[in-house]
Amino acid sequence: MQAAIDRVMQTFTMMTSLSPAEAADARERLTARLAGMCGDETTLAVGGLRYLRGPDRTYKRRTAR
């Protein structure tokens, strides 16, 4: 699980600009969230990244040409 947390935090900090305190808070929330989940590293990483990004994401669907 630690590898998935590290992977999510690395990706999330590339997507956003977090202060060290915000990054530590996000890591704590992520650890608590992933503690109840089961799955392989990729599944946990995707679930963790979806959790950190939150519900405010915009969904843009690509259209086939």
Buried (B, 14 or more C-beta within 10 A) or exposed (E): BEEBBEBBBEBBBEEEEBEEEEBEEBBEEBBEBBEEEEEEBEEBBBBBBEBBEEEEEEEEEEEEE
